[in-house]
Amino acid sequence: MMRRLWIIVLALALLPAAARAQDQQWQERTTTYMAVLYPAGSEVEAERYAAFVDRIYDEVTGELVYKPAPPLTLRIYPTMELYQRINPLARTNEGVVAHAHTGRREISIALPQTSGLSEEEIRNNVRHELTHIIAAELSDGQLSVMWQEGIAQSMEQSAPQLEIKVSLLQQAVDSGALASWRQLDAPGVMYGNPALGYPQSWSMVSFLLQRDGMPAFIQFMQATRTSGGYRTALQQSYGVSADDLEREWRAQLDGWLAGGWRVQPGLGIDPASIQAALDSGRYPEALTAAEAALLAAPDPALETLRDLAAQGVEADAALLATRTALGEGDYAEAASQSAAARRLYASLERADVLALIDEYDSRVRDGQQAYALLGLARADMGSLRLSAARSSLEDAALIFARLGDQRGRAAAEDILDTLNRRIRIAAAVLLALVVLGLAWNIDRRRAARRRALPF
């Protein structure tokens, strides 16, 4: 009851902020299952998410054997100021990247927080938040936070962030800081100590999935609707008490931390499963499975799949480097990385990603054009073609603003400030010359008049 009251109070507190956020003008890009909402200027990112959200929907709903009725909403926030209006937790927790509003069946993404993330980590954000929506519907909103976060993380694919969580959990084990399941389920504990809460809850759900598979966990989520608490629901679904399950979890935790966490319950190491991961663009997962299979027995077919998966991992890294370079305004590096990504994805026949690379290349050309305009403006200033220089600078600033390139825009504005100073100085000099000319002319006329007067 206290948890429900806390959630209600929090929701009421967020209503005014959410209402202000909805005042923003949103454009819509629809897919089969999603309505991608975004403000003007975020068209490229909207297309990027639209290219893969349906595949994520099919993947996650297939695992959880439940399809929330489409369309769901994925809303993109290009600035932290706008995102923080509807998620004040992001003001105090720098790690918040996205969240799900389960009542509205809406996923919200803070774009600035995705800078530097790999393609798989960006997809994981959508997997994670979509899982929250499905888990809420399966449990009628009764699944507690630790189980919600645990199953959401378990639906993510292998990525560097997961290894960080494993390291954090190992530190908690080594220092004796693990929480009991009862302690972790207390209101505020999960989000009050996310460095412990997130990895521990993930390990708990991973244990249950490896123990009895997804069907049993789905049954557990559904049982929470009427059980009155997770402990009763666990007893009903697994046939043993929550205390027994907790002891089993703790007994296997060292092995899980040593590498057992890499074993995905739904992933086989047969060629068909690895090929399915490749077809879904889950290259790190496919690479891990192929390497594990080759340890068991050499197989030329598996070697081919491993090489394709490694190529996909390299392609994802090049695409990440492209996006990072664009964010830093390094258009030469972005062009180089984009070319590498294009070559690799073309070999993998990923037409969906090639369309995104086309958008990135367009941004590269725009950025290069803007810097060319800066160079032209400097040359015009040196030749005192100040009006032409101003026109070039204004065009460059508009391009940088459209690209979200703050460094380029600042450079254009600095040169424009210099130009304005020169114009003001030139105007002042010109005015002084005009005044001196007028004074000299008046003085000359007076002298001439005196000479013309009769003695």
C-alpha positions as CSV (number, residue, x, y, z in Angstrom):
1,M,0.0,0.0,0.0
2,M,2.8,2.4,0.8
3,R,4.4,1.7,-2.5
4,R,1.2,2.4,-4.3
5,L,0.7,5.7,-2.4
6,W,4.3,6.7,-3.3
7,I,3.7,6.0,-7.0
8,I,0.5,8.0,-6.9
9,V,2.1,11.0,-5.2
10,L,5.0,10.8,-7.7
11,A,2.6,10.6,-10.7
12,L,0.6,13.6,-9.4
13,A,3.8,15.6,-9.0
14,L,4.9,14.9,-12.5
15,L,1.5,15.9,-14.1
16,P,2.3,19.6,-14.5
17,A,5.7,18.9,-16.0
18,A,4.3,16.3,-18.4
19,A,1.6,18.8,-19.5
20,R,4.3,21.4,-20.2
21,A,6.3,18.9,-22.2
22,Q,3.2,18.0,-24.3
23,D,3.0,21.7,-25.3
24,Q,6.0,21.1,-27.5
25,Q,5.1,20.7,-31.2
26,W,5.6,17.1,-32.2
27,Q,5.9,15.5,-35.6
28,E,5.1,11.9,-36.2
29,R,6.8,9.1,-38.1
30,T,4.7,5.9,-38.0
31,T,5.9,2.3,-38.3
32,T,3.9,-0.9,-38.2
33,Y,3.9,-1.0,-34.3
34,M,5.2,2.4,-33.2
35,A,4.4,6.1,-33.5
36,V,7.8,7.9,-33.3
37,L,7.3,11.5,-32.1
38,Y,10.0,14.1,-32.4
39,P,10.3,17.9,-32.6
40,A,11.5,19.7,-35.8
41,G,15.2,19.2,-36.3
42,S,15.3,15.6,-35.1
43,E,14.2,14.0,-38.3
44,V,17.5,12.0,-38.8
45,E,17.2,10.5,-35.3
46,A,13.5,9.7,-35.8
47,E,14.3,7.8,-39.0
48,R,17.1,6.0,-37.2
49,Y,14.8,4.7,-34.5
50,A,12.0,4.0,-37.0
51,A,14.4,1.7,-38.9
52,F,14.7,-0.8,-36.1
53,V,11.8,-0.4,-33.6
54,D,9.5,-2.9,-35.3
55,R,12.3,-5.5,-35.3
56,I,12.7,-4.9,-31.5
57,Y,9.0,-5.2,-31.0
58,D,8.9,-8.6,-32.8
59,E,11.9,-9.7,-30.8
60,V,10.8,-8.7,-27.3
61,T,7.1,-9.7,-27.8
62,G,8.2,-13.1,-29.2
63,E,10.3,-13.7,-26.0
64,L,7.6,-12.6,-23.6
65,V,4.8,-14.2,-25.7
66,Y,2.7,-11.1,-25.4
67,K,2.0,-8.3,-27.9
68,P,0.7,-5.0,-26.6
69,A,-1.8,-3.6,-29.1
70,P,-0.1,-1.2,-31.5
71,P,0.6,1.6,-31.9
72,L,2.9,2.3,-29.0
73,T,4.7,5.6,-28.7
74,L,8.4,6.3,-28.8
75,R,9.1,10.0,-28.1
76,I,12.5,11.6,-28.8
77,Y,13.8,14.5,-26.7
78,P,16.7,16.3,-28.3
79,T,17.7,18.3,-25.2
80,M,18.0,17.4,-21.6
81,E,16.0,20.5,-20.6
82,L,13.0,19.2,-22.5
83,Y,13.5,15.6,-21.2
84,Q,13.9,16.7,-17.6
85,R,10.5,18.4,-17.7
86,I,8.8,15.0,-17.8
87,N,11.4,13.0,-15.9
88,P,12.8,15.1,-13.0
89,L,14.8,12.1,-11.8
90,A,17.2,12.9,-14.7
91,R,18.2,16.1,-13.0
92,T,19.8,14.2,-10.1
93,N,20.8,10.9,-11.8
94,E,23.1,11.5,-14.7
95,G,22.7,7.9,-15.8
96,V,19.1,8.2,-16.9
97,V,18.8,7.6,-20.6
98,A,15.2,6.7,-21.1
99,H,12.0,5.7,-19.3
100,A,8.7,4.1,-20.0
101,H,5.3,5.6,-19.1
102,T,3.4,2.3,-18.8
103,G,0.0,3.9,-18.5
104,R,0.4,5.7,-21.8
105,R,2.4,2.9,-23.3
106,E,5.1,5.4,-24.2
107,I,8.9,5.1,-24.4
108,S,10.9,8.4,-23.9
109,I,14.4,8.7,-25.1
110,A,16.9,11.5,-24.0
111,L,19.0,11.8,-27.2
112,P,21.9,13.6,-25.5
113,Q,22.4,10.6,-23.1
114,T,22.8,8.2,-26.1
115,S,25.9,10.0,-27.3
116,G,28.8,7.5,-27.2
117,L,26.5,4.5,-26.9
118,S,27.0,1.6,-29.4
119,E,24.1,0.7,-31.8
120,E,23.4,-2.4,-29.6
121,E,23.2,-0.2,-26.5
122,I,20.8,2.1,-28.2
123,R,18.6,-0.8,-29.2
124,N,18.9,-2.1,-25.7
125,N,17.3,1.1,-24.4
126,V,14.2,0.4,-26.5
127,R,14.2,-3.3,-25.5
128,H,14.4,-2.3,-21.9
129,E,11.6,0.2,-21.9
130,L,9.3,-1.9,-24.1
131,T,9.8,-4.8,-21.6
132,H,8.6,-2.4,-18.8
133,I,5.4,-1.8,-20.8
134,I,4.8,-5.5,-21.4
135,A,5.6,-6.5,-17.8
136,A,3.2,-3.9,-16.5
137,E,0.4,-5.2,-18.7
138,L,1.1,-8.9,-17.8
139,S,1.1,-8.1,-14.1
140,D,-1.7,-5.5,-14.2
141,G,0.8,-3.0,-12.8
142,Q,1.6,-5.2,-9.7
143,L,5.1,-6.3,-10.5
144,S,7.5,-4.5,-8.1
145,V,10.4,-2.3,-9.2
146,M,13.2,-4.9,-8.6
147,W,11.5,-7.5,-10.8
148,Q,10.5,-4.9,-13.4
149,E,14.1,-3.7,-13.7
150,G,15.4,-7.3,-13.6
151,I,13.4,-8.6,-16.5
152,A,13.9,-5.4,-18.5
153,Q,17.7,-5.8,-18.2
154,S,17.4,-9.6,-19.0
155,M,15.9,-8.7,-22.4
156,E,18.9,-6.6,-23.3
157,Q,21.6,-8.1,-25.6
158,S,25.3,-8.3,-24.9
159,A,26.9,-4.9,-24.7
160,P,29.6,-3.1,-22.7
161,Q,27.1,-1.7,-20.2
162,L,26.2,-5.3,-19.1
163,E,29.9,-6.0,-18.3
164,I,30.0,-2.8,-16.1
165,K,27.0,-4.1,-14.2
166,V,28.7,-7.5,-13.6
167,S,31.7,-5.6,-12.3
168,L,29.6,-3.6,-9.9
169,L,27.8,-6.7,-8.6
170,Q,31.2,-8.4,-8.1
171,Q,32.3,-5.4,-6.0
172,A,29.1,-5.7,-3.9
173,V,29.7,-9.4,-3.3
174,D,33.3,-8.8,-2.3
175,S,32.4,-6.0,0.1
176,G,29.4,-7.9,1.6
177,A,27.0,-5.2,0.3
178,L,24.4,-7.5,-1.3
179,A,20.9,-6.8,-0.3
180,S,18.4,-9.5,0.7
181,W,15.4,-9.8,-1.7
182,R,13.2,-8.3,1.0
183,Q,15.5,-5.3,1.4
184,L,15.8,-4.7,-2.3
185,D,12.1,-4.8,-2.7
186,A,11.6,-2.0,-0.1
187,P,10.3,1.3,-1.6
188,G,13.0,3.6,-2.8
189,V,15.9,1.1,-2.5
190,M,16.3,0.2,-6.1
191,Y,16.5,3.8,-7.4
192,G,18.2,5.0,-4.2
193,N,21.2,2.8,-4.9
194,P,21.1,1.9,-8.6
195,A,24.8,0.7,-8.6
196,L,23.6,-2.2,-6.5
197,G,19.9,-2.4,-7.3
198,Y,20.2,-2.8,-11.1
199,P,22.9,-5.4,-11.4
200,Q,21.5,-7.5,-8.5
201,S,17.9,-7.5,-9.8
202,W,19.3,-8.5,-13.2
203,S,21.2,-11.4,-11.7
204,M,18.0,-12.5,-9.8
205,V,15.9,-12.6,-12.9
206,S,18.7,-14.2,-15.0
207,F,18.9,-16.9,-12.4
208,L,15.2,-17.7,-12.6
209,L,15.3,-17.6,-16.4
210,Q,18.2,-20.0,-16.5
211,R,16.6,-22.2,-13.9
212,D,13.1,-22.7,-15.4
213,G,12.9,-20.6,-18.6
214,M,10.8,-17.8,-19.7
215,P,7.3,-19.5,-19.4
216,A,7.7,-19.8,-15.6
217,F,8.7,-16.2,-15.2
218,I,5.8,-15.1,-17.3
219,Q,3.5,-17.1,-15.1
220,F,5.1,-15.4,-12.1
221,M,4.4,-11.9,-13.5
222,Q,0.8,-12.9,-14.2
223,A,0.5,-14.3,-10.7
224,T,1.4,-11.0,-9.1
225,R,-1.9,-9.6,-10.3
226,T,-3.8,-11.4,-7.4
227,S,-1.1,-12.8,-5.1
228,G,-0.7,-9.8,-2.9
229,G,3.1,-9.8,-3.2
230,Y,6.0,-11.3,-5.1
231,R,6.8,-14.0,-2.5
232,T,3.4,-15.6,-2.8
233,A,3.6,-15.3,-6.6
234,L,7.0,-17.0,-6.6
235,Q,5.6,-19.9,-4.5
236,Q,2.7,-20.3,-6.9
237,S,4.8,-20.2,-10.0
238,Y,8.0,-22.1,-9.0
239,G,6.6,-24.5,-6.4
240,V,9.2,-23.5,-3.8
241,S,9.4,-20.7,-1.4
242,A,11.0,-17.3,-2.1
243,D,13.5,-18.0,0.6
244,D,14.6,-21.3,-1.1
245,L,14.9,-19.5,-4.4
246,E,16.9,-16.8,-2.8
247,R,19.3,-19.3,-1.3
248,E,19.7,-21.0,-4.7
249,W,20.3,-17.7,-6.4
250,R,23.1,-16.8,-3.8
251,A,24.7,-20.3,-4.2
252,Q,25.1,-19.9,-8.0
253,L,26.0,-16.2,-8.0
254,D,29.8,-16.7,-8.0
255,G,29.5,-18.9,-11.1
256,W,27.1,-16.4,-12.7
257,L,29.6,-13.6,-12.1
258,A,32.4,-15.7,-13.5
259,G,30.7,-16.0,-16.9
260,G,27.4,-17.6,-16.4
261,W,25.6,-14.3,-17.1
262,R,26.7,-14.6,-20.7
263,V,24.4,-17.6,-21.2
264,Q,21.2,-16.3,-22.7
265,P,18.2,-18.5,-21.9
266,G,16.7,-18.2,-25.3
267,L,20.0,-18.5,-27.3
268,G,21.2,-21.7,-28.7
269,I,24.7,-22.3,-30.1
270,D,23.5,-24.1,-33.2
271,P,23.9,-22.4,-36.6
272,A,20.2,-21.6,-37.0
273,S,20.1,-19.6,-33.7
274,I,23.3,-17.8,-34.6
275,Q,22.0,-17.0,-38.0
276,A,18.8,-15.7,-36.4
277,A,20.9,-13.4,-34.2
278,L,22.8,-12.2,-37.3
279,D,19.6,-11.5,-39.2
280,S,18.3,-9.4,-36.3
281,G,21.5,-7.4,-36.2
282,R,22.5,-8.7,-32.8
283,Y,26.2,-9.1,-33.8
284,P,27.8,-9.3,-30.3
285,E,25.4,-12.0,-29.3
286,A,26.0,-13.9,-32.5
287,L,29.7,-13.6,-32.1
288,T,29.7,-14.9,-28.5
289,A,27.5,-17.9,-29.5
290,A,29.6,-18.7,-32.5
291,E,32.8,-18.6,-30.6
292,A,31.3,-20.8,-27.8
293,A,30.1,-23.3,-30.5
294,L,33.6,-23.4,-32.1
295,L,35.2,-24.2,-28.8
296,A,33.0,-27.3,-28.7
297,A,33.7,-28.5,-32.2
298,P,35.4,-26.9,-35.3
299,D,32.9,-26.3,-38.1
300,P,33.5,-24.3,-41.3
301,A,29.8,-23.1,-41.3
302,L,30.2,-21.8,-37.8
303,E,33.5,-20.1,-38.8
304,T,31.7,-18.3,-41.5
305,L,29.0,-17.1,-39.1
306,R,31.6,-16.1,-36.6
307,D,33.4,-14.0,-39.3
308,L,30.1,-12.4,-40.3
309,A,29.3,-11.6,-36.7
310,A,32.8,-10.1,-36.2
311,Q,32.2,-8.0,-39.3
312,G,28.9,-6.8,-37.8
313,V,30.6,-5.8,-34.6
314,E,33.2,-3.9,-36.6
315,A,30.4,-2.2,-38.6
316,D,28.5,-1.2,-35.4
317,A,31.8,0.3,-34.1
318,A,32.3,2.3,-37.3
319,L,28.7,3.6,-37.1
320,L,29.2,4.6,-33.5
321,A,32.4,6.4,-34.4
322,T,30.5,8.2,-37.2
323,R,27.9,9.4,-34.9
324,T,30.4,10.4,-32.3
325,A,32.4,12.4,-34.8
326,L,29.3,14.1,-36.0
327,G,28.4,15.0,-32.5
328,E,31.9,16.6,-32.1
329,G,31.7,18.4,-35.4
330,D,34.7,16.4,-36.8
331,Y,33.3,15.9,-40.3
332,A,36.5,14.5,-41.9
333,E,36.5,11.7,-39.3
334,A,32.8,11.2,-39.7
335,A,33.2,10.8,-43.5
336,S,36.0,8.3,-43.0
337,Q,34.1,6.2,-40.5
338,S,30.9,6.4,-42.5
339,A,32.7,5.0,-45.6
340,A,34.0,2.1,-43.5
341,A,30.5,1.5,-42.0
342,R,28.9,1.6,-45.5
343,R,31.4,-1.0,-46.9
344,L,30.8,-3.4,-44.0
345,Y,27.0,-3.0,-43.8
346,A,26.7,-3.4,-47.6
347,S,28.6,-6.7,-47.4
348,L,26.1,-7.7,-44.6
349,E,23.2,-6.6,-46.9
350,R,21.8,-4.2,-44.2
351,A,19.8,-1.9,-46.4
352,D,18.1,-0.4,-43.3
353,V,21.4,0.8,-41.8
354,L,22.6,2.0,-45.2
355,A,19.7,4.4,-45.3
356,L,20.8,5.8,-42.0
357,I,24.4,6.1,-43.3
358,D,22.9,8.1,-46.2
359,E,21.5,10.5,-43.6
360,Y,24.8,10.7,-41.8
361,D,26.6,11.4,-45.1
362,S,24.2,14.2,-45.8
363,R,25.0,15.8,-42.4
364,V,28.7,15.4,-43.2
365,R,28.3,17.3,-46.5
366,D,26.3,20.0,-44.7
367,G,28.9,20.4,-42.1
368,Q,31.7,20.6,-44.6
369,Q,29.7,23.1,-46.6
370,A,29.3,25.2,-43.4
371,Y,33.0,25.2,-42.7
372,A,33.7,26.1,-46.3
373,L,31.4,29.1,-45.8
374,L,33.5,30.1,-42.8
375,G,36.6,30.0,-44.9
376,L,34.9,32.1,-47.6
377,A,33.7,34.6,-45.0
378,R,37.3,35.0,-43.7
379,A,38.6,35.6,-47.2
380,D,35.8,38.2,-47.8
381,M,36.6,40.0,-44.6
382,G,40.3,40.2,-45.6
383,S,39.2,41.8,-48.9
384,L,36.8,44.1,-47.0
385,R,33.8,42.5,-48.7
386,L,31.9,42.7,-45.5
387,S,28.4,42.3,-46.8
388,A,29.3,39.0,-48.5
389,A,31.2,37.8,-45.4
390,R,28.1,38.5,-43.3
391,S,25.9,36.5,-45.7
392,S,28.3,33.5,-45.6
393,L,28.5,33.6,-41.8
394,E,24.7,33.7,-41.4
395,D,24.3,30.8,-43.8
396,A,27.0,28.8,-41.9
397,A,25.4,29.5,-38.5
398,L,22.0,28.3,-39.8
399,I,23.5,25.0,-41.1
400,F,25.4,24.4,-37.8
401,A,22.2,25.1,-35.8
402,R,20.3,22.6,-38.0
403,L,23.0,20.0,-37.4
404,G,23.1,20.7,-33.7
405,D,26.8,21.5,-34.0
406,Q,27.3,23.9,-31.1
407,R,31.1,24.1,-31.7
408,G,30.7,25.1,-35.4
409,R,27.9,27.5,-34.5
410,A,30.0,29.1,-31.9
411,A,32.9,29.5,-34.4
412,A,30.5,31.1,-36.9
413,E,29.1,33.5,-34.2
414,D,32.7,34.4,-33.0
415,I,33.7,35.4,-36.6
416,L,30.4,37.2,-36.9
417,D,31.2,39.1,-33.7
418,T,34.6,40.0,-35.2
419,L,32.9,41.2,-38.4
420,N,30.4,43.3,-36.5
421,R,33.2,44.9,-34.5
422,R,35.0,45.7,-37.7
423,I,31.8,47.1,-39.2
424,R,31.3,49.3,-36.1
425,I,34.9,50.5,-36.3
426,A,34.6,51.1,-40.0
427,A,31.3,53.0,-39.4
428,A,32.9,55.0,-36.7
429,V,35.9,55.9,-38.9
430,L,33.6,56.7,-41.7
431,L,31.5,58.9,-39.5
432,A,34.6,60.7,-38.2
433,L,35.7,61.2,-41.8
434,V,32.3,62.6,-42.7
435,V,32.3,64.9,-39.7
436,L,35.8,66.1,-40.5
437,G,34.9,66.5,-44.1
438,L,31.9,68.6,-43.2
439,A,33.9,70.6,-40.8
440,W,36.6,71.2,-43.3
441,N,34.0,72.1,-46.0
442,I,32.3,74.5,-43.6
443,D,35.6,76.1,-42.6
444,R,36.6,76.4,-46.2
445,R,33.3,78.1,-47.1
446,R,33.7,80.6,-44.2
447,A,37.2,81.4,-45.3
448,A,36.1,81.9,-48.9
449,R,33.3,84.2,-47.8
450,R,35.6,86.3,-45.7
451,R,37.9,86.8,-48.7
452,A,34.9,87.8,-50.9
453,L,33.7,90.5,-48.5
454,P,34.6,94.2,-49.5
455,F,37.2,96.0,-47.4
